[in-house]
């Protein structure tokens, strides 16, 4: 929003603050929108693709959650049930669900029943970003989800209603699993929600530096139009056009000006940024630190980032960090995932003590459960 003073020809552009995603029950449709323009999932995916640190941390956490795959401590005692579980939740299906749970805060599976609807015979992954919850019933229950290949173009990709698990009368339902988020009943926030602005900042820093290099390290500039002070409406228009051209990480460095009188030509005054390398180094380190904190990373050494927290050696720090991180972060995701799929197994009368086999990044880490 622009702040203006009628007695001045200066216009200051105030950057819009980051906003938490809004969850809105559509007045015209039966589904519930998630985020600005009903597109918060894509916003998170963009932050994953654009931020180096955010991308690396999410990738590594997903690997740690999945480990060496889903297993059961009582598989030898219940071989038939174990075989059914492994058939339903194949490795690729589990991997995709784990990735969605971490990156997007929830995951979804398509459940396919037999004709008599007495057993679930197949489970398929559904990209959770393609689903929107239906408005809840009087009991607060979500009875269905809407699927669309493009929520920004529902005219050409009309949403299809699919019953939620336990609410359908057909042989196809959706299992939707997420973490509880205070104040939200339809969708879950990602666990790193507080770090999302810093992921965006890291993207902007990278884009700005690339643009700076491509434009010969041109300094910041003030554009002066020296041909009189136009009416307020025209000043607003010019300010918006110049701001749109010059601001942001991808702003252009060249101003094209047309003048009838050389004495009234547009001037561009440069404002150099002192100690620019230190400035960018600080922003980069601050972004990285906040992203790691947002993901609950105990030590940067877990992901190859040197740090010093007072441990006697890097080996001590890494060992303690991995153990603490596994207990506080990884197992929480694993429990959430297992709790979600146990509902499906229970429908098929399968009862197993499930767990994820630990990846064990170091020889001294032994986090596998003890088999009874």
PAGUVEX-169792 format. One record per residue: x, y, z of N, C-alpha, C in turn. Coordinates in steps of 0.05 Angstrom, whole numbers, plus 5000, padded with zeros to 4 digits. Layout:
SITE n_xx n_yy n_zz ca_xx ca_yy ca_zz c_xx c_yy c_zz
SITE    X    Y    Z     X     Y     Z    X    Y    Z
...
***
This chain:
SITE n_xx n_yy n_zz ca_xx ca_yy ca_zz c_xx c_yy c_zz
SITE 5017 4976 5000  5000  5000  5000 5018 5025 5000
SITE 5011 5045 4984  5027  5069  4983 5018 5089 5003
SITE 5037 5102 5017  5032  5124  5035 5037 5150 5020
SITE 5019 5168 5021  5023  5192  5005 5018 5217 5021
SITE 5030 5239 5012  5026  5265  5024 5020 5284 5002
SITE 4997 5297 5004  4988  5314  4982 5006 5337 4977
SITE 5023 5345 4996  5041  5367  4993 5069 5359 4984
SITE 5072 5333 4977  5098  5323  4969 5095 5306 4944
SITE 5116 5306 4929  5116  5289  4904 5131 5263 4909
SITE 5137 5256 4934  5150  5231  4941 5129 5210 4946
SITE 5134 5185 4937  5116  5163  4942 5133 5140 4953
SITE 5125 5130 4977  5140  5108  4989 5124 5082 4987
SITE 5137 5062 4978  5124  5036  4974 5129 5019 4999
SITE 5107 5010 5011  5109  4993  5035 5105 4964 5026
SITE 5125 4947 5032  5123  4919  5024 5101 4905 5040
SITE 5086 4888 5027  5065  4873  5040 5076 4852 5058
SITE 5066 4850 5083  5076  4830  5102 5066 4802 5094
SITE 5081 4782 5103  5073  4754  5098 5048 4748 5114
SITE 5030 4734 5102  5004  4728  5115 5002 4697 5118
SITE 4990 4689 5141  4984  4661  5145 4962 4653 5126
SITE 4961 4627 5118  4940  4619  5099 4912 4620 5110
SITE 4894 4632 5095  4866  4634  5104 4851 4609 5094
SITE 4834 4599 5111  4816  4576  5103 4788 4587 5101
SITE 4777 4586 5077  4751  4599  5072 4731 4580 5061
SITE 4708 4579 5073  4686  4563  5062 4673 4579 5039
SITE 4676 4568 5015  4666  4582  4991 4636 4587 4993
SITE 4628 4611 4986  4600  4618  4987 4584 4606 4963
SITE 4599 4602 4941  4586  4592  4917 4588 4562 4913
SITE 4610 4550 4924  4615  4522  4920 4614 4507 4946
SITE 4616 4480 4944  4614  4463  4968 4640 4457 4981
SITE 4663 4465 4968  4689  4460  4980 4700 4483 4996
SITE 4721 4477 5011  4734  4497  5028 4760 4505 5016
SITE 4764 4531 5012  4789  4541  4999 4811 4542 5019
SITE 4836 4539 5010  4859  4538  5027 4880 4559 5017
SITE 4882 4581 5032  4902  4601  5025 4892 4621 5004
SITE 4908 4641 4999  4901  4661  4979 4897 4649 4952
SITE 4875 4656 4939  4868  4645  4912 4866 4614 4913
SITE 4860 4603 4937  4857  4574  4940 4881 4559 4930
SITE 4905 4570 4937  4930  4560  4924 4953 4557 4944
SITE 4947 4553 4969  4969  4552  4989 4987 4528 4986
SITE 4976 4506 4977  4993  4482  4972 5015 4489 4951
SITE 5007 4502 4930  5027  4509  4909 5047 4529 4920
SITE 5038 4547 4938  5056  4566  4951 5078 4551 4966
SITE 5070 4530 4981  5090  4514  4995 5108 4499 4976
SITE 5097 4488 4955  5114  4474  4935 5134 4494 4923
SITE 5126 4518 4917  5144  4538  4906 5167 4545 4926
SITE 5160 4546 4952  5181  4551  4972 5200 4527 4975
SITE 5190 4504 4969  5207  4479  4969 5225 4480 4945
SITE 5215 4487 4922  5231  4488  4897 5251 4511 4897
SITE 5244 4533 4909  5260  4557  4906 5281 4562 4928
SITE 5278 4550 4951  5296  4555  4973 5315 4532 4976
SITE 5341 4537 4974  5361  4516  4975 5360 4501 5002
SITE 5360 4516 5024  5360  4504  5050 5334 4489 5056
SITE 5312 4501 5049  5286  4488  5054 5283 4462 5038
SITE 5293 4463 5013  5292  4439  4996 5309 4417 5008
SITE 5333 4423 5016  5351  4403  5026 5341 4391 5053
SITE 5331 4408 5070  5321  4398  5096 5297 4380 5093
SITE 5278 4388 5076  5254  4372  5072 5262 4345 5059
SITE 5279 4346 5039  5288  4321  5027 5300 4301 5047
SITE 5317 4312 5064  5331  4295  5083 5312 4285 5105
SITE 5294 4302 5114  5275  4293  5134 5256 4271 5123
SITE 5248 4274 5098  5231  4253  5086 5246 4227 5085
SITE 5272 4228 5078  5288  4203  5078 5290 4191 5105
SITE 5293 4208 5126  5295  4198  5153 5269 4186 5163
SITE 5247 4199 5156  5220  4188  5164 5216 4161 5151
SITE 5220 4159 5126  5215  4133  5112 5236 4112 5120
SITE 5261 4121 5124  5282  4103  5131 5286 4081 5110
SITE 5283 4056 5119  5286  4033  5101 5259 4020 5097
SITE 5237 4035 5103  5211  4025  5096 5194 4017 5120
SITE 5169 4012 5115  5150  4004  5135 5152 3975 5142
SITE 5151 3968 5168  5153  3940  5176 5136 3936 5201
SITE 5137 3911 5211  5121  3904  5235 5138 3886 5253
SITE 5138 3891 5279  5154  3875  5297 5142 3847 5300
SITE 5116 3844 5294  5104  3818  5297 5098 3805 5270
SITE 5114 3812 5250  5109  3801  5223 5111 3771 5222
SITE 5130 3759 5237  5133  3730  5237 5110 3716 5250
SITE 5097 3729 5269  5075  3717  5283 5049 3719 5267
SITE 5047 3739 5250  5023  3744  5234 5030 3747 5204
SITE 5040 3726 5192  5050  3728  5164 5029 3735 5144
SITE 5005 3725 5147  4983  3732  5128 4975 3761 5130
SITE 4972 3771 5154  4965  3799  5158 4987 3817 5148
SITE 5012 3809 5153  5035  3825  5145 5036 3826 5114
SITE 5031 3804 5101  5031  3803  5072 5009 3821 5060
SITE 4986 3822 5073  4964  3839  5063 4972 3868 5067
SITE 4984 3875 5089  4993  3902  5094 5013 3911 5073
SITE 5033 3895 5068  5053  3902  5048 5041 3904 5020
SITE 5021 3889 5014  5008  3891  4988 4992 3917 4985
SITE 4979 3925 5007  4963  3950  5006 4981 3974 5006
SITE 5001 3974 5024  5018  3998  5027 5046 3991 5015
SITE 5047 3992 4989  5071  3986  4974 5092 4009 4979
SITE 5117 4003 4973  5138  4022  4980 5133 4050 4967
SITE 5126 4050 4941  5122  4075  4928 5099 4091 4939
SITE 5078 4077 4948  5055  4090  4960 5062 4103 4987
SITE 5077 4088 5002  5086  4099  5029 5104 4122 5025
SITE 5124 4121 5007  5143  4143  5002 5128 4168 4995
SITE 5109 4166 4977  5094  4190  4968 5078 4202 4990
SITE 5066 4185 5006  5050  4195  5029 5067 4209 5049
SITE 5091 4198 5055  5109  4210  5074 5119 4237 5064
SITE 5125 4239 5038  5134  4264  5026 5113 4286 5028
SITE 5088 4279 5023  5066  4298  5025 5062 4307 5054
SITE 5064 4288 5072  5060  4295  5101 5080 4315 5110
SITE 5105 4312 5102  5125  4332  5111 5123 4358 5096
SITE 5122 4356 5069  5122  4381  5053 5096 4397 5055
SITE 5073 4383 5055  5047  4397  5054 5031 4394 5080
SITE 5040 4380 5099  5026  4378  5125 5005 4357 5127
SITE 4999 4343 5105  4978  4323  5105 4983 4305 5080
SITE 4970 4281 5081  4972  4264  5057 4945 4251 5053
SITE 4942 4240 5029  4916  4228  5022 4920 4203 5005
SITE 4903 4183 5010  4903  4159  4995 4875 4153 4984
SITE 4875 4141 4960  4850  4132  4948 4846 4103 4955
SITE 4824 4097 4968  4818  4070  4977 4799 4057 4958
SITE 4806 4033 4948  4790  4019  4929 4780 3993 4942
SITE 4753 3990 4943  4741  3967  4957 4734 3945 4936
SITE 4728 3921 4946  4717  3900  4929 4687 3907 4924
SITE 4674 3893 4907  4647  3900  4899 4628 3898 4922
SITE 4632 3880 4941  4614  3877  4964 4621 3897 4985
SITE 4643 3912 4982  4653  3932  5001 4657 3920 5029
SITE 4669 3896 5028  4676  3883  5053 4705 3885 5060
SITE 4722 3891 5039  4750  3894  5042 4761 3916 5024
SITE 4782 3929 5034  4797  3947  5017 4819 3931 5002
SITE 4817 3931 4976  4835  3913  4960 4859 3928 4948
SITE 4858 3954 4947  4880  3970  4936 4881 3998 4947
SITE 4905 4008 4951  4909  4035  4961 4927 4050 4941
SITE 4919 4074 4932  4935  4090  4914 4939 4118 4925
SITE 4962 4129 4920  4968  4156  4929 4953 4176 4912
SITE 4943 4197 4926  4930  4220  4913 4946 4245 4921
SITE 4957 4260 4902  4971  4285  4909 4952 4303 4925
SITE 4960 4309 4950  4942  4323  4968 4936 4351 4958
SITE 4954 4363 4942  4949  4390  4933 4926 4391 4913
SITE 4917 4368 4903  4895  4368  4884 4868 4363 4898
SITE 4867 4363 4924  4843  4358  4939 4835 4382 4955
SITE 4809 4386 4958  4798  4406  4976 4775 4394 4992
SITE 4774 4400 5017  4754  4388  5035 4726 4400 5029
SITE 4706 4383 5032  4678  4392  5030 4671 4405 5057
SITE 4652 4424 5056  4642  4436  5080 4632 4414 5099
SITE 4638 4417 5125  4631  4396  5144 4601 4395 5149
SITE 4591 4372 5158  4563  4369  5165 4557 4381 5192
SITE 4533 4377 5202  4525  4389  5227 4541 4379 5251
SITE 4552 4355 5248  4568  4343  5269 4598 4351 5267
SITE 4604 4367 5247  4632  4376  5244 4649 4356 5229
SITE 4636 4337 5215  4651  4317  5201 4653 4324 5171
SITE 4676 4318 5160  4680  4323  5131 4672 4297 5117
SITE 4651 4298 5101  4641  4274  5089 4653 4268 5061
SITE 4666 4287 5050  4677  4283  5023 4699 4303 5017
SITE 4714 4297 4995  4735  4315  4985 4731 4319 4955
SITE 4739 4342 4945  4736  4348  4917 4764 4346 4904
SITE 4765 4333 4881  4790  4329  4866 4789 4345 4840
SITE 4811 4361 4835  4814  4375  4809 4843 4375 4802
SITE 4848 4371 4776  4876  4372  4766 4887 4401 4766
SITE 4870 4421 4767  4879  4448  4767 4858 4466 4781
SITE 4864 4473 4806  4845  4488  4822 4845 4518 4813
SITE 4863 4526 4796  4863  4553  4786 4846 4556 4761
SITE 4836 4533 4751  4820  4533  4727 4798 4511 4729
SITE 4780 4516 4748  4760  4495  4753 4739 4494 4731
SITE 4739 4514 4714  4720  4513  4691 4728 4491 4672
SITE 4754 4489 4666  4763  4468  4648 4771 4442 4663
SITE 4774 4444 4689  4780  4421  4705 4761 4419 4728
SITE 4736 4413 4722  4715  4413  4743 4721 4394 4766
SITE 4719 4403 4791  4724  4385  4814 4704 4362 4815
SITE 4714 4339 4822  4698  4315  4825 4696 4308 4855
SITE 4672 4303 4864  4667  4296  4892 4673 4266 4897
SITE 4689 4261 4918  4696  4234  4926 4691 4231 4955
SITE 4676 4211 4964  4669  4208  4992 4694 4203 5009
SITE 4693 4214 5033  4714  4209  5052 4712 4181 5064
SITE 4734 4171 5075  4735  4144  5086 4713 4141 5108
SITE 4696 4121 5104  4675  4116  5123 4648 4129 5116
SITE 4647 4146 5095  4623  4161  5089 4611 4154 5061
SITE 4624 4136 5047  4615  4130  5020 4598 4105 5018
SITE 4583 4104 4996  4567  4080  4991 4576 4066 4965
SITE 4599 4076 4955  4611  4064  4931 4637 4050 4938
SITE 4651 4041 4918  4676  4026  4923 4701 4043 4921
SITE 4698 4070 4924  4721  4088  4923 4717 4110 4944
SITE 4738 4113 4960  4737  4134  4981 4765 4146 4984
SITE 4765 4169 4999  4790  4183  5004 4797 4182 5033
SITE 4822 4173 5040  4832  4175  5067 4850 4200 5068
SITE 4843 4219 5085  4857  4244  5087 4868 4246 5115
SITE 4895 4248 5118  4908  4248  5144 4926 4272 5148
SITE 4924 4285 5170  4941  4308  5176 4944 4311 5206
SITE 4962 4329 5214  4966  4335  5243 4945 4355 5252
SITE 4937 4354 5277  4918  4373  5288 4931 4401 5289
SITE 4916 4420 5280  4925  4448  5281 4904 4465 5295
SITE 4912 4479 5316  4894  4494  5332 4880 4515 5315
SITE 4854 4516 5316  4838  4536  5302 4831 4528 5273
SITE 4839 4504 5265  4834  4495  5238 4821 4467 5238
SITE 4799 4464 5224  4786  4438  5224 4787 4424 5197
SITE 4795 4438 5177  4795  4426  5150 4823 4417 5141
SITE 4843 4434 5146  4870  4429  5137 4890 4432 5160
SITE 4914 4421 5156  4935  4423  5176 4957 4441 5166
SITE 4968 4457 5185  4992  4472  5178 5016 4454 5177
SITE 5035 4461 5160  5061  4447  5161 5075 4453 5187
SITE 5092 4435 5196  5106  4440  5221 5126 4463 5219
SITE 5134 4470 5195  5154  4491  5192 5141 4517 5183
SITE 5116 4521 5190  5101  4545  5181 5115 4571 5188
SITE 5129 4572 5211  5143  4596  5220 5167 4602 5203
SITE 5177 4582 5188  5201  4586  5172 5195 4592 5143
SITE 5170 4591 5136  5162  4596  5108 5171 4624 5098
SITE 5167 4645 5114  5177  4672  5104 5207 4672 5099
SITE 5222 4657 5115  5251  4657  5111 5259 4640 5086
SITE 5243 4620 5080  5248  4606  5055 5243 4625 5031
SITE 5222 4641 5033  5217  4661  5012 5239 4682 5011
SITE 5249 4690 5034  5271  4709  5035 5296 4698 5022
SITE 5302 4672 5027  5325  4660  5015 5323 4659 4985
SITE 5299 4654 4975  5294  4655  4946 5300 4683 4935
SITE 5289 4703 4949  5292  4731  4940 5321 4739 4939
SITE 5337 4731 4959  5365  4737  4960 5379 4725 4936
SITE 5373 4700 4930  5386  4687  4907 5378 4701 4881
SITE 5352 4707 4878  5343  4720  4853 5356 4747 4850
SITE 5358 4762 4873  5369  4789  4872 5399 4788 4864
SITE 5414 4769 4876  5443  4768  4870 5447 4759 4841
SITE 5431 4740 4831  5434  4732  4803 5428 4755 4785
SITE 5406 4770 4791  5399  4793  4775 5420 4815 4776
SITE 5432 4818 4800  5453  4838  4804 5477 4831 4786
SITE 5485 4806 4786  5507  4797  4769 5501 4801 4740
SITE 5477 4794 4732  5470  4796  4704 5468 4825 4694
SITE 5464 4843 4713  5462  4872  4706 5486 4888 4714
SITE 5509 4874 4717  5534  4889  4722 5536 4902 4749
SITE 5523 4890 4770  5525  4901  4797 5516 4930 4799
SITE 5495 4937 4784  5484  4964  4786 5473 4970 4813
SITE 5479 4993 4825  5469  5000  4852 5440 5008 4851
SITE 5428 5009 4876  5401  5019  4878 5399 5048 4869
SITE 5376 5055 4857  5373  5081  4845 5348 5095 4854
SITE 5349 5122 4854  5325  5139  4857 5319 5152 4830
SITE 5295 5150 4821  5287  5161  4795 5274 5188 4800
SITE 5285 5209 4790  5273  5236  4792 5262 5245 4765
SITE 5237 5254 4765  5224  5265  4741 5224 5295 4744
SITE 5241 5309 4729  5246  5337  4733 5230 5355 4715
SITE 5206 5348 4708  5189  5364  4690 5164 5373 4704
SITE 5167 5380 4729  5143  5390  4744 5129 5368 4760
SITE 5112 5377 4778  5097  5358  4794 5069 5354 4782
SITE 5063 5331 4771  5037  5326  4759 5015 5323 4779
SITE 4990 5321 4770  4968  5317  4789 4971 5291 4805
SITE 4957 5290 4828  4960  5268  4846 4954 5241 4832
SITE 4934 5240 4816  4926  5215  4803 4948 5205 4784
SITE 4960 5224 4770  4982  5217  4751 5007 5209 4766
SITE 5012 5222 4789  5035  5214  4805 5032 5185 4816
SITE 5008 5179 4824  5003  5151  4834 5008 5131 4812
SITE 4999 5137 4787  5003  5119  4765 5032 5115 4758
SITE 5047 5137 4757  5075  5136  4750 5091 5121 4772
SITE 5083 5126 4798  5097  5112  4820 5093 5082 4818
SITE 5069 5074 4812  5063  5045  4810 5079 5033 4787
SITE 5080 5047 4764  5094  5036  4741 5124 5034 4746
SITE 5136 5054 4758  5164  5053  4764 5170 5032 4785
SITE 5153 5030 4806  5157  5010  4827 5155 4982 4816
SITE 5136 4977 4798  5133  4951  4786 5157 4943 4769
SITE 5170 4963 4757  5193  4958  4740 5218 4954 4756
SITE 5222 4970 4777  5248  4971  4790 5250 4955 4816
SITE 5228 4949 4829  5229  4936  4856 5227 4906 4853
SITE 5234 4893 4876  5233  4864  4877 5260 4852 4868
SITE 5263 4826 4874  5289  4813  4868 5295 4813 4839
SITE 5275 4814 4821  5279  4812  4792 5275 4839 4779
SITE 5277 4861 4794  5273  4888  4783 5292 4895 4761
SITE 5283 4910 4741  5300  4918  4719 5318 4941 4728
SITE 5342 4943 4715  5361  4963  4722 5362 4986 4703
SITE 5346 4985 4682  5347  5006  4661 5321 5021 4661
SITE 5322 5047 4660  5298  5064  4659 5298 5078 4632
SITE 5276 5076 4617  5273  5089  4591 5256 5114 4595
SITE 5266 5137 4588  5252  5162  4593 5249 5178 4567
SITE 5226 5189 4562  5221  5206  4538 5216 5235 4547
SITE 5232 5254 4536  5230  5282  4544 5229 5300 4521
SITE 5213 5321 4523  5212  5342  4502 5234 5363 4506
SITE 5243 5366 4531  5262  5387  4538 5285 5374 4553
SITE 5309 5376 4543  5332  5364  4555 5337 5374 4583
SITE 5329 5400 4588  5333  5411  4615 5314 5399 4635
SITE 5294 5385 4626  5274  5373  4644 5275 5342 4642
SITE 5298 5332 4635  5301  5303  4631 5300 5289 4658
SITE 5294 5263 4656  5293  5246  4680 5321 5241 4689
SITE 5326 5242 4715  5353  5236  4727 5350 5212 4744
SITE 5372 5196 4745  5373  5173  4762 5397 5175 4780
SITE 5392 5177 4806  5413  5179  4826 5418 5153 4839
SITE 5442 5143 4839  5449  5117  4850 5454 5119 4880
SITE 5445 5098 4894  5450  5096  4923 5465 5070 4927
SITE 5491 5071 4930  5506  5046  4934 5500 5033 4961
SITE 5501 5007 4962  5497  4992  4987 5525 4987 4999
SITE 5530 5000 5022  5556  4996  5035 5558 4969 5047
SITE 5582 4957 5046  5587  4930  5057 5566 4910 5047
SITE 5561 4911 5021  5541  4893  5010 5547 4863 5015
SITE 5572 4854 5012  5577  4825  5018 5569 4817 5046
SITE 5576 4834 5066  5568  4827  5094 5538 4828 5097
SITE 5525 4846 5083  5496  4848  5085 5482 4823 5075
SITE 5491 4814 5052  5479  4790  5040 5486 4765 5056
SITE 5511 4765 5066  5520  4742  5082 5502 4740 5107
SITE 5497 4763 5120  5479  4762  5144 5451 4752 5137
SITE 5440 4763 5115  5413  4754  5108 5412 4725 5101
SITE 5432 4715 5087  5434  4687  5080 5436 4669 5104
SITE 5454 4676 5123  5457  4661  5147 5432 4662 5165
SITE 5420 4685 5166  5395  4688  5182 5373 4670 5171
SITE 5370 4671 5144  5349  4654  5132 5355 4624 5137
SITE 5379 4616 5133  5387  4588  5137 5381 4580 5166
SITE 5389 4597 5185  5385  4591  5213 5356 4588 5220
SITE 5339 4606 5210  5311  4605  5217 5297 4581 5203
SITE 5306 4574 5180  5294  4551  5166 5300 4525 5182
SITE 5325 4523 5190  5333  4499  5206 5317 4498 5232
SITE 5314 4522 5245  5299  4523  5270 5270 4516 5265
SITE 5258 4525 5243  5230  4520  5237 5225 4490 5233
SITE 5245 4476 5223  5242  4447  5218 5249 4431 5242
SITE 5258 4444 5264  5265  4429  5288 5292 4416 5286
SITE 5309 4426 5268  5336  4414  5265 5353 4422 5289
SITE 5363 4402 5303  5378  4407  5328 5406 4417 5322
SITE 5419 4406 5302  5446  4415  5294 5448 4415 5264
SITE 5461 4436 5253  5465  4437  5224 5483 4415 5214
SITE 5498 4403 5232  5516  4381  5223 5500 4357 5212
SITE 5475 4355 5220  5458  4333  5210 5456 4334 5180
SITE 5457 4359 5169  5454  4363  5140 5479 4375 5128
SITE 5502 4370 5141  5528  4379  5130 5534 4408 5134
SITE 5520 4421 5153  5525  4450  5159 5541 4452 5185
SITE 5566 4462 5184  5582  4464  5208 5569 4482 5229
SITE 5572 4474 5254  5562  4490  5276 5579 4483 5301
SITE 5576 4500 5321  5590  4496  5347 5571 4502 5370
SITE 5562 4481 5384  5543  4485  5405 5555 4478 5432
SITE 5581 4476 5434  5593  4471  5460 5598 4441 5465
SITE 5592 4424 5446  5599  4396  5450 5629 4392 5448
SITE 5638 4370 5460  5667  4366  5461 5679 4360 5433
SITE 5663 4350 5415  5672  4345  5388 5649 4344 5369
SITE 5654 4345 5343  5633  4343  5323 5619 4316 5325
SITE 5633 4294 5332  5621  4268  5334 5601 4268 5357
SITE 5608 4280 5379  5589  4281  5402 5565 4297 5395
SITE 5570 4320 5382  5547  4337  5374 5528 4323 5355
SITE 5540 4309 5335  5523  4296  5315 5508 4273 5327
SITE 5521 4258 5345  5507  4235  5357 5483 4244 5374
SITE 5488 4264 5390  5466  4275  5407 5444 4288 5390
SITE 5452 4302 5370  5433  4316  5353 5415 4297 5338
SITE 5426 4275 5327  5410  4256  5313 5391 4241 5331
SITE 5400 4234 5355  5382  4221  5374 5359 4239 5382
SITE 5365 4264 5389  5344  4283  5397 5325 4289 5374
SITE 5336 4293 5350  5320  4299  5327 5301 4276 5320
SITE 5312 4252 5322  5295  4228  5317 5272 4227 5336
SITE 5277 4231 5362  5256  4229  5382 5235 4251 5380
SITE 5244 4275 5374  5226  4299  5375 5212 4304 5348
SITE 5225 4297 5326  5214  4304  5300 5206 4280 5283
SITE 5226 4263 5278  5221  4240  5260 5200 4221 5270
SITE 5201 4213 5295  5182  4194  5305 5154 4206 5306
SITE 5152 4232 5310  5126  4244  5310 5112 4241 5283
SITE 5127 4245 5261  5117  4241  5234 5110 4212 5229
SITE 5128 4195 5238  5123  4166  5234 5098 4157 5249
SITE 5094 4167 5273  5070  4159  5288 5045 4170 5275
SITE 5046 4195 5265  5023  4206  5251 5016 4190 5226
SITE 5036 4182 5211  5031  4166  5187 5019 4139 5194
SITE 5031 4125 5214  5021  4099  5222 4993 4100 5233
SITE 4988 4120 5250  4961  4123  5261 4940 4126 5239
SITE 4948 4140 5217  4929  4145  5195 4923 4119 5180
SITE 4943 4103 5174  4938  4080  5157 4927 4056 5174
SITE 4930 4057 5200  4919  4036  5217 4888 4035 5215
SITE 4876 4057 5208  4847  4057  5204 4839 4039 5181
SITE 4856 4040 5160  4851  4023  5136 4855 3994 5143
SITE 4877 3988 5157  4883  3961  5165 4862 3949 5183
SITE 4852 3966 5202  4831  3957  5220 4806 3949 5205
SITE 4800 3964 5183  4776  3957  5167 4779 3929 5156
SITE 4804 3922 5148  4809  3896  5137 4816 3875 5158
SITE 4811 3883 5184  4816  3865  5207 4846 3856 5208
SITE 4863 3876 5203  4892  3871  5205 4903 3887 5229
SITE 4916 3873 5247  4927  3886  5270 4957 3879 5273
SITE 4974 3899 5268  5003  3895  5269 5016 3917 5285
SITE 5039 3911 5296  5055  3932  5310 5074 3944 5290
SITE 5065 3965 5277  5080  3976  5255 5102 3995 5264
SITE 5123 3998 5248  5144  4017  5253 5159 4021 5227
SITE 5175 4043 5226  5192  4048  5203 5221 4039 5211
SITE 5233 4023 5193  5260  4015  5198 5279 4039 5195
SITE 5296 4043 5215  5313  4066  5216 5334 4066 5194
SITE 5339 4090 5184  5359  4093  5162 5387 4089 5173
SITE 5391 4096 5199  5417  4094  5212 5439 4108 5196
SITE 5440 4135 5196  5461  4149  5181 5489 4145 5192
SITE 5491 4137 5217  5518  4132  5228 5518 4105 5242
SITE 5541 4093 5245  5543  4066  5256 5536 4066 5286
SITE 5540 4089 5300  5535  4089  5328 5506 4094 5335
SITE 5489 4098 5315  5461  4103  5320 5445 4077 5317
SITE 5431 4069 5337  5414  4045  5336 5387 4051 5347
SITE 5368 4057 5329  5342  4067  5337 5320 4047 5329
SITE 5327 4023 5321  5306  4004  5314 5292 3994 5339
SITE 5266 3989 5338  5252  3979  5361 5260 3951 5368
SITE 5257 3944 5393  5264  3917  5402 5240 3899 5396
SITE 5246 3877 5382  5225  3857  5375 5219 3840 5400
SITE 5193 3839 5406  5185  3823  5430 5190 3793 5424
***
